[in-house]
Amino acid sequence: MDAKLLEILVCPVCKGPLVLRKDAQELVCKGDRLAFPIRDDIPVMLESDARELAADEDIG
């Protein structure tokens, strides 16, 4: 994923910063504990497509 794109993307729910998890191909919002998928190098920034992180899941 392009570093400049990552700098400007924010969580669509809380507008907070996102963390890239390359291994899982996700962008993670620590505040909302949501993981947004990256499909074909395109981040899917829809709350309905986000996955809730488990309570014991490491955010990174």
Sequence and secondary structure as in RCSB ss.txt:
>XXXX:A:sequence
MDAKLLEILVCPVCKGPLVLRKDAQELVCKGDRLAFPIRDDIPVMLESDARELAADEDIG
>XXXX:A:secstr
  HHHHHH   TTT    EEETTTTEEEETTTTEEEEEETTEE   GGG EE  TT    
